[in-house]
Amino acid sequence: MKKTRLIVFSIAFAAFTFMSQALYSQGNFNVDVENSNLNWKGYKPTGTHNGIITLASGDIVLKDNKITGGNFVTDMSTIKDADGSAKLEGHLKSEDFFEIAVFPISKFEITETENKGEKIQVTGNMTIKGISKQITFPATLIVNEDALVLTSDTFQINRADFNVKFKSKSFFNDLKDKFLNDEFDFQVTIMAKKYQL
């Protein structure tokens, strides 16, 4: 009799735990911009540059342990060079690159996600300089009762797709070894807290 009660209790506890996870792993999560990181890295024949950009706002929608939507807005005026070069930062903000006087923000809107083993494939529309392109990247998702962390693998974006022309072989044929790679690395870690009414 005791053994039967123990089995029933174990099943009930497991069911309760599963239900609890399903309950808290859905809803709207507001991005914690101060604790989220957007890292970039650009390449040229003679070296690399890397740095960060700060999020302005964002949210993630979760249902049944799966991301069903969300969007992130970046403040392009916050683009930073890891080596602290004010000259490079000014150049990146200029018409040669991201032209922040005209396009002060960039954004990414999640359109779908797909589970792939221990990772998820996140697909969405990236908008830079007013141009939107669909991209997909792998990421890991960790969720608890009132927060989540979405961490992407390093993936690449082609700047030529967004009309960023400076020293790009996609636009100029006579650069020889004075070009900058069109593809640059991007990696994001998004921390978000469950929206509280």
C-alpha atoms as an extended CHARMM CRD file, in Angstrom:
* protein
*
       197  EXT
         1         1  MET       CA              0.0000000000        0.0000000000        0.0000000000  PROA      1               0.0000000000
         2         2  LYS       CA              2.7970000000        2.3810000000        0.9020000000  PROA      2               0.0000000000
         3         3  LYS       CA              4.5700000000        1.5260000000       -2.3640000000  PROA      3               0.0000000000
         4         4  THR       CA              1.3960000000        2.2800000000       -4.3500000000  PROA      4               0.0000000000
         5         5  ARG       CA              0.9880000000        5.6300000000       -2.5950000000  PROA      5               0.0000000000
         6         6  LEU       CA              4.6320000000        6.4650000000       -3.3030000000  PROA      6               0.0000000000
         7         7  ILE       CA              4.1800000000        5.7320000000       -7.0170000000  PROA      7               0.0000000000
         8         8  VAL       CA              0.9860000000        7.8290000000       -7.1560000000  PROA      8               0.0000000000
         9         9  PHE       CA              2.7300000000       10.6820000000       -5.3290000000  PROA      9               0.0000000000
        10        10  SER       CA              5.7150000000       10.5020000000       -7.6930000000  PROA      10              0.0000000000
        11        11  ILE       CA              3.4600000000       10.6590000000      -10.7550000000  PROA      11              0.0000000000
        12        12  ALA       CA              1.4670000000       13.5360000000       -9.2780000000  PROA      12              0.0000000000
        13        13  PHE       CA              4.6580000000       15.4420000000       -8.4110000000  PROA      13              0.0000000000
        14        14  ALA       CA              6.0660000000       14.9330000000      -11.9080000000  PROA      14              0.0000000000
        15        15  ALA       CA              2.7990000000       16.1330000000      -13.4500000000  PROA      15              0.0000000000
        16        16  PHE       CA              2.7350000000       19.1710000000      -11.1660000000  PROA      16              0.0000000000
        17        17  THR       CA              6.3380000000       20.0290000000      -12.0650000000  PROA      17              0.0000000000
        18        18  PHE       CA              5.6100000000       19.7690000000      -15.7830000000  PROA      18              0.0000000000
        19        19  MET       CA              2.4940000000       21.9400000000      -15.4320000000  PROA      19              0.0000000000
        20        20  SER       CA              4.4380000000       24.5100000000      -13.4420000000  PROA      20              0.0000000000
        21        21  GLN       CA              7.1080000000       24.7180000000      -16.1420000000  PROA      21              0.0000000000
        22        22  ALA       CA              4.4600000000       25.1240000000      -18.8190000000  PROA      22              0.0000000000
        23        23  LEU       CA              2.8330000000       27.9040000000      -16.8130000000  PROA      23              0.0000000000
        24        24  TYR       CA              5.9140000000       29.9920000000      -16.1580000000  PROA      24              0.0000000000
        25        25  SER       CA              7.6240000000       29.3960000000      -19.5030000000  PROA      25              0.0000000000
        26        26  GLN       CA              5.1960000000       31.4910000000      -21.4810000000  PROA      26              0.0000000000
        27        27  GLY       CA              4.2940000000       35.1530000000      -21.6700000000  PROA      27              0.0000000000
        28        28  ASN       CA              5.9240000000       38.4290000000      -22.6240000000  PROA      28              0.0000000000
        29        29  PHE       CA              9.4910000000       39.1670000000      -21.5520000000  PROA      29              0.0000000000
        30        30  ASN       CA             11.0010000000       42.6720000000      -21.6090000000  PROA      30              0.0000000000
        31        31  VAL       CA             14.6370000000       42.8670000000      -22.6630000000  PROA      31              0.0000000000
        32        32  ASP       CA             17.0420000000       44.0170000000      -19.9620000000  PROA      32              0.0000000000
        33        33  VAL       CA             19.0590000000       46.3770000000      -22.1490000000  PROA      33              0.0000000000
        34        34  GLU       CA             21.7330000000       47.0380000000      -19.5300000000  PROA      34              0.0000000000
        35        35  ASN       CA             22.6100000000       43.3620000000      -19.2470000000  PROA      35              0.0000000000
        36        36  SER       CA             22.2550000000       42.3660000000      -22.9020000000  PROA      36              0.0000000000
        37        37  ASN       CA             25.2700000000       42.3020000000      -25.2220000000  PROA      37              0.0000000000
        38        38  LEU       CA             25.5320000000       42.8230000000      -28.9930000000  PROA      38              0.0000000000
        39        39  ASN       CA             29.0440000000       42.1330000000      -30.2410000000  PROA      39              0.0000000000
        40        40  TRP       CA             30.4110000000       42.8070000000      -33.7330000000  PROA      40              0.0000000000
        41        41  LYS       CA             33.6630000000       42.0440000000      -35.5170000000  PROA      41              0.0000000000
        42        42  GLY       CA             34.7830000000       43.3110000000      -38.9170000000  PROA      42              0.0000000000
        43        43  TYR       CA             37.6000000000       42.0260000000      -41.1340000000  PROA      43              0.0000000000
        44        44  LYS       CA             40.1350000000       43.4200000000      -43.5920000000  PROA      44              0.0000000000
        45        45  PRO       CA             43.3150000000       41.9120000000      -45.1030000000  PROA      45              0.0000000000
        46        46  THR       CA             45.5270000000       43.5880000000      -42.5090000000  PROA      46              0.0000000000
        47        47  GLY       CA             43.5090000000       42.8630000000      -39.3870000000  PROA      47              0.0000000000
        48        48  THR       CA             40.1980000000       43.1320000000      -37.5680000000  PROA      48              0.0000000000
        49        49  HSD       CA             38.1330000000       45.5320000000      -35.4890000000  PROA      49              0.0000000000
        50        50  ASN       CA             35.5280000000       44.5750000000      -32.9260000000  PROA      50              0.0000000000
        51        51  GLY       CA             33.1950000000       46.1920000000      -30.4410000000  PROA      51              0.0000000000
        52        52  ILE       CA             29.6540000000       46.4440000000      -29.1280000000  PROA      52              0.0000000000
        53        53  ILE       CA             26.3160000000       48.1080000000      -29.8410000000  PROA      53              0.0000000000
        54        54  THR       CA             23.7160000000       48.8230000000      -27.1480000000  PROA      54              0.0000000000
        55        55  LEU       CA             20.0790000000       47.7960000000      -27.3010000000  PROA      55              0.0000000000
        56        56  ALA       CA             17.4760000000       50.5330000000      -26.9440000000  PROA      56              0.0000000000
        57        57  SER       CA             14.5010000000       48.2490000000      -26.2900000000  PROA      57              0.0000000000
        58        58  GLY       CA             13.0800000000       44.8240000000      -27.0210000000  PROA      58              0.0000000000
        59        59  ASP       CA             10.7410000000       42.0340000000      -26.0420000000  PROA      59              0.0000000000
        60        60  ILE       CA             10.3840000000       38.2780000000      -26.4990000000  PROA      60              0.0000000000
        61        61  VAL       CA              7.1230000000       36.3290000000      -26.6050000000  PROA      61              0.0000000000
        62        62  LEU       CA              7.2220000000       32.7730000000      -25.2620000000  PROA      62              0.0000000000
        63        63  LYS       CA              4.5400000000       30.0800000000      -25.4780000000  PROA      63              0.0000000000
        64        64  ASP       CA              4.8960000000       26.4590000000      -24.3690000000  PROA      64              0.0000000000
        65        65  ASN       CA              8.6700000000       26.8240000000      -23.9880000000  PROA      65              0.0000000000
        66        66  LYS       CA              9.0230000000       28.1790000000      -27.5410000000  PROA      66              0.0000000000
        67        67  ILE       CA              9.7690000000       31.6850000000      -28.7790000000  PROA      67              0.0000000000
        68        68  THR       CA              6.8570000000       32.7430000000      -30.9650000000  PROA      68              0.0000000000
        69        69  GLY       CA              7.7980000000       36.3660000000      -31.5500000000  PROA      69              0.0000000000
        70        70  GLY       CA              9.8220000000       39.3270000000      -30.4280000000  PROA      70              0.0000000000
        71        71  ASN       CA             11.7860000000       42.3270000000      -31.5860000000  PROA      71              0.0000000000
        72        72  PHE       CA             14.9890000000       44.1630000000      -30.6950000000  PROA      72              0.0000000000
        73        73  VAL       CA             15.8860000000       47.7810000000      -31.4080000000  PROA      73              0.0000000000
        74        74  THR       CA             19.5180000000       48.9250000000      -31.3540000000  PROA      74              0.0000000000
        75        75  ASP       CA             20.7120000000       52.4870000000      -30.8370000000  PROA      75              0.0000000000
        76        76  MET       CA             23.3020000000       52.8940000000      -33.5870000000  PROA      76              0.0000000000
        77        77  SER       CA             24.7880000000       55.9720000000      -31.9020000000  PROA      77              0.0000000000
        78        78  THR       CA             26.1640000000       53.6340000000      -29.2060000000  PROA      78              0.0000000000
        79        79  ILE       CA             28.4220000000       51.6690000000      -31.5470000000  PROA      79              0.0000000000
        80        80  LYS       CA             31.7870000000       51.2560000000      -29.8220000000  PROA      80              0.0000000000
        81        81  ASP       CA             35.2390000000       50.0820000000      -30.8360000000  PROA      81              0.0000000000
        82        82  ALA       CA             36.8390000000       47.7300000000      -28.3110000000  PROA      82              0.0000000000
        83        83  ASP       CA             40.1310000000       49.6120000000      -28.6130000000  PROA      83              0.0000000000
        84        84  GLY       CA             38.4290000000       52.9210000000      -27.8730000000  PROA      84              0.0000000000
        85        85  SER       CA             39.1580000000       54.5920000000      -31.2170000000  PROA      85              0.0000000000
        86        86  ALA       CA             36.9750000000       57.6960000000      -31.4190000000  PROA      86              0.0000000000
        87        87  LYS       CA             38.0450000000       58.1060000000      -35.0520000000  PROA      87              0.0000000000
        88        88  LEU       CA             36.7910000000       54.6400000000      -36.0010000000  PROA      88              0.0000000000
        89        89  GLU       CA             33.5630000000       55.0900000000      -34.0460000000  PROA      89              0.0000000000
        90        90  GLY       CA             32.9200000000       58.3980000000      -35.8290000000  PROA      90              0.0000000000
        91        91  HSD       CA             33.5980000000       56.7840000000      -39.1940000000  PROA      91              0.0000000000
        92        92  LEU       CA             31.1930000000       53.9100000000      -38.4810000000  PROA      92              0.0000000000
        93        93  LYS       CA             28.4790000000       56.4720000000      -37.6820000000  PROA      93              0.0000000000
        94        94  SER       CA             29.1030000000       58.4290000000      -40.8990000000  PROA      94              0.0000000000
        95        95  GLU       CA             27.5940000000       58.1250000000      -44.3830000000  PROA      95              0.0000000000
        96        96  ASP       CA             30.3880000000       55.6880000000      -45.3090000000  PROA      96              0.0000000000
        97        97  PHE       CA             28.8910000000       53.0830000000      -43.0110000000  PROA      97              0.0000000000
        98        98  PHE       CA             25.6710000000       53.2640000000      -40.9700000000  PROA      98              0.0000000000
        99        99  GLU       CA             24.7110000000       56.9350000000      -41.5050000000  PROA      99              0.0000000000
       100       100  ILE       CA             23.1550000000       57.2840000000      -38.0770000000  PROA      100             0.0000000000
       101       101  ALA       CA             21.9990000000       60.8740000000      -38.6810000000  PROA      101             0.0000000000
       102       102  VAL       CA             19.4440000000       59.4060000000      -41.1070000000  PROA      102             0.0000000000
       103       103  PHE       CA             19.1200000000       55.8890000000      -39.6750000000  PROA      103             0.0000000000
       104       104  PRO       CA             19.5440000000       56.1960000000      -35.8840000000  PROA      104             0.0000000000
       105       105  ILE       CA             18.2440000000       52.6950000000      -35.1430000000  PROA      105             0.0000000000
       106       106  SER       CA             18.4870000000       49.1800000000      -36.5060000000  PROA      106             0.0000000000
       107       107  LYS       CA             16.1020000000       46.4020000000      -35.5690000000  PROA      107             0.0000000000
       108       108  PHE       CA             15.4650000000       42.6840000000      -35.7000000000  PROA      108             0.0000000000
       109       109  GLU       CA             11.9910000000       41.1070000000      -35.6570000000  PROA      109             0.0000000000
       110       110  ILE       CA             11.6120000000       37.3940000000      -34.9290000000  PROA      110             0.0000000000
       111       111  THR       CA              9.2420000000       35.6790000000      -37.3610000000  PROA      111             0.0000000000
       112       112  GLU       CA              9.7500000000       32.0260000000      -36.4040000000  PROA      112             0.0000000000
       113       113  THR       CA             11.9060000000       29.6100000000      -34.4350000000  PROA      113             0.0000000000
       114       114  GLU       CA             12.6060000000       25.9130000000      -34.8430000000  PROA      114             0.0000000000
       115       115  ASN       CA             14.0440000000       23.4690000000      -32.3420000000  PROA      115             0.0000000000
       116       116  LYS       CA             17.2450000000       21.7820000000      -33.5260000000  PROA      116             0.0000000000
       117       117  GLY       CA             18.4560000000       19.4300000000      -30.8130000000  PROA      117             0.0000000000
       118       118  GLU       CA             19.7720000000       21.4560000000      -27.9090000000  PROA      118             0.0000000000
       119       119  LYS       CA             19.6390000000       24.6780000000      -29.9460000000  PROA      119             0.0000000000
       120       120  ILE       CA             17.0010000000       26.6580000000      -31.7440000000  PROA      120             0.0000000000
       121       121  GLN       CA             17.1100000000       28.2700000000      -35.1770000000  PROA      121             0.0000000000
       122       122  VAL       CA             15.9090000000       31.8630000000      -34.9350000000  PROA      122             0.0000000000
       123       123  THR       CA             14.6160000000       33.4330000000      -38.1570000000  PROA      123             0.0000000000
       124       124  GLY       CA             13.6260000000       37.0380000000      -38.5590000000  PROA      124             0.0000000000
       125       125  ASN       CA             13.9250000000       40.2920000000      -40.4520000000  PROA      125             0.0000000000
       126       126  MET       CA             17.0220000000       42.3970000000      -39.8800000000  PROA      126             0.0000000000
       127       127  THR       CA             16.6480000000       46.0940000000      -40.7730000000  PROA      127             0.0000000000
       128       128  ILE       CA             19.7520000000       48.2510000000      -41.2120000000  PROA      128             0.0000000000
       129       129  LYS       CA             19.7340000000       51.6360000000      -42.9860000000  PROA      129             0.0000000000
       130       130  GLY       CA             16.0510000000       51.1460000000      -43.7630000000  PROA      130             0.0000000000
       131       131  ILE       CA             16.6810000000       47.8850000000      -45.6680000000  PROA      131             0.0000000000
       132       132  SER       CA             15.2090000000       44.6070000000      -44.3830000000  PROA      132             0.0000000000
       133       133  LYS       CA             16.6580000000       41.1560000000      -45.0380000000  PROA      133             0.0000000000
       134       134  GLN       CA             15.7260000000       37.7730000000      -43.6090000000  PROA      134             0.0000000000
       135       135  ILE       CA             18.4330000000       36.0560000000      -41.5840000000  PROA      135             0.0000000000
       136       136  THR       CA             18.6140000000       32.8670000000      -39.5180000000  PROA      136             0.0000000000
       137       137  PHE       CA             21.0180000000       32.0490000000      -36.6940000000  PROA      137             0.0000000000
       138       138  PRO       CA             21.4480000000       29.2710000000      -34.1110000000  PROA      138             0.0000000000
       139       139  ALA       CA             21.0010000000       30.0610000000      -30.4360000000  PROA      139             0.0000000000
       140       140  THR       CA             20.4460000000       28.5490000000      -27.0130000000  PROA      140             0.0000000000
       141       141  LEU       CA             17.5260000000       29.4700000000      -24.7590000000  PROA      141             0.0000000000
       142       142  ILE       CA             17.4300000000       29.2100000000      -20.9760000000  PROA      142             0.0000000000
       143       143  VAL       CA             14.1680000000       30.0050000000      -19.1720000000  PROA      143             0.0000000000
       144       144  ASN       CA             13.1930000000       30.1400000000      -15.5300000000  PROA      144             0.0000000000
       145       145  GLU       CA             10.1490000000       31.4420000000      -13.6990000000  PROA      145             0.0000000000
       146       146  ASP       CA             10.6140000000       35.1430000000      -14.3780000000  PROA      146             0.0000000000
       147       147  ALA       CA             13.5080000000       35.5510000000      -16.8120000000  PROA      147             0.0000000000
       148       148  LEU       CA             15.1840000000       34.1320000000      -19.8850000000  PROA      148             0.0000000000
       149       149  VAL       CA             18.5420000000       34.2700000000      -21.6380000000  PROA      149             0.0000000000
       150       150  LEU       CA             18.8410000000       33.9340000000      -25.4140000000  PROA      150             0.0000000000
       151       151  THR       CA             22.4400000000       33.4420000000      -26.5570000000  PROA      151             0.0000000000
       152       152  SER       CA             23.2830000000       33.2390000000      -30.2350000000  PROA      152             0.0000000000
       153       153  ASP       CA             26.2140000000       31.4940000000      -31.8110000000  PROA      153             0.0000000000
       154       154  THR       CA             28.4650000000       33.8250000000      -33.7720000000  PROA      154             0.0000000000
       155       155  PHE       CA             26.8860000000       34.3600000000      -37.1790000000  PROA      155             0.0000000000
       156       156  GLN       CA             27.6440000000       36.5670000000      -40.1740000000  PROA      156             0.0000000000
       157       157  ILE       CA             25.8100000000       39.4570000000      -41.8000000000  PROA      157             0.0000000000
       158       158  ASN       CA             26.6600000000       40.7850000000      -45.2550000000  PROA      158             0.0000000000
       159       159  ARG       CA             26.8670000000       44.5750000000      -45.0200000000  PROA      159             0.0000000000
       160       160  ALA       CA             26.4980000000       44.9360000000      -48.7970000000  PROA      160             0.0000000000
       161       161  ASP       CA             22.9180000000       43.6730000000      -48.4150000000  PROA      161             0.0000000000
       162       162  PHE       CA             22.2280000000       46.8320000000      -46.4140000000  PROA      162             0.0000000000
       163       163  ASN       CA             23.9400000000       49.2970000000      -48.7600000000  PROA      163             0.0000000000
       164       164  VAL       CA             27.0160000000       49.7650000000      -46.5640000000  PROA      164             0.0000000000
       165       165  LYS       CA             29.4320000000       50.4930000000      -49.4080000000  PROA      165             0.0000000000
       166       166  PHE       CA             32.7290000000       51.7110000000      -47.9300000000  PROA      166             0.0000000000
       167       167  LYS       CA             35.6190000000       49.7410000000      -49.4940000000  PROA      167             0.0000000000
       168       168  SER       CA             33.2520000000       46.9240000000      -50.4840000000  PROA      168             0.0000000000
       169       169  LYS       CA             34.1380000000       44.6690000000      -53.4150000000  PROA      169             0.0000000000
       170       170  SER       CA             30.4270000000       44.3690000000      -54.0970000000  PROA      170             0.0000000000
       171       171  PHE       CA             30.3890000000       48.0170000000      -55.1860000000  PROA      171             0.0000000000
       172       172  PHE       CA             33.9710000000       48.8090000000      -56.2570000000  PROA      172             0.0000000000
       173       173  ASN       CA             36.2160000000       46.7900000000      -58.5970000000  PROA      173             0.0000000000
       174       174  ASP       CA             39.5400000000       48.5940000000      -58.1640000000  PROA      174             0.0000000000
       175       175  LEU       CA             40.2250000000       48.1690000000      -54.4390000000  PROA      175             0.0000000000
       176       176  LYS       CA             42.9430000000       45.5070000000      -54.7840000000  PROA      176             0.0000000000
       177       177  ASP       CA             44.0000000000       44.7410000000      -51.1890000000  PROA      177             0.0000000000
       178       178  LYS       CA             42.4540000000       47.9400000000      -49.7780000000  PROA      178             0.0000000000
       179       179  PHE       CA             39.0330000000       46.3850000000      -49.2790000000  PROA      179             0.0000000000
       180       180  LEU       CA             37.0330000000       45.5840000000      -46.1510000000  PROA      180             0.0000000000
       181       181  ASN       CA             35.2020000000       42.2690000000      -45.9930000000  PROA      181             0.0000000000
       182       182  ASP       CA             31.4820000000       42.4550000000      -46.6720000000  PROA      182             0.0000000000
       183       183  GLU       CA             30.7550000000       39.7810000000      -44.0540000000  PROA      183             0.0000000000
       184       184  PHE       CA             31.0900000000       40.7390000000      -40.4170000000  PROA      184             0.0000000000
       185       185  ASP       CA             30.5370000000       38.6440000000      -37.3040000000  PROA      185             0.0000000000
       186       186  PHE       CA             27.6480000000       39.2740000000      -34.9640000000  PROA      186             0.0000000000
       187       187  GLN       CA             26.8610000000       37.6690000000      -31.6180000000  PROA      187             0.0000000000
       188       188  VAL       CA             24.0580000000       38.5350000000      -29.2090000000  PROA      188             0.0000000000
       189       189  THR       CA             23.2170000000       37.6330000000      -25.6430000000  PROA      189             0.0000000000
       190       190  ILE       CA             19.7360000000       38.7970000000      -24.7100000000  PROA      190             0.0000000000
       191       191  MET       CA             18.5550000000       38.8490000000      -21.1130000000  PROA      191             0.0000000000
       192       192  ALA       CA             14.8610000000       39.4800000000      -20.5600000000  PROA      192             0.0000000000
       193       193  LYS       CA             12.5390000000       39.6290000000      -17.5740000000  PROA      193             0.0000000000
       194       194  LYS       CA              8.9140000000       38.5550000000      -17.5200000000  PROA      194             0.0000000000
       195       195  TYR       CA              6.5340000000       41.4530000000      -17.9570000000  PROA      195             0.0000000000
       196       196  GLN       CA              4.8400000000       42.3260000000      -14.6890000000  PROA      196             0.0000000000
       197       197  LEU       CA              1.3840000000       43.9010000000      -14.7250000000  PROA      197             0.0000000000
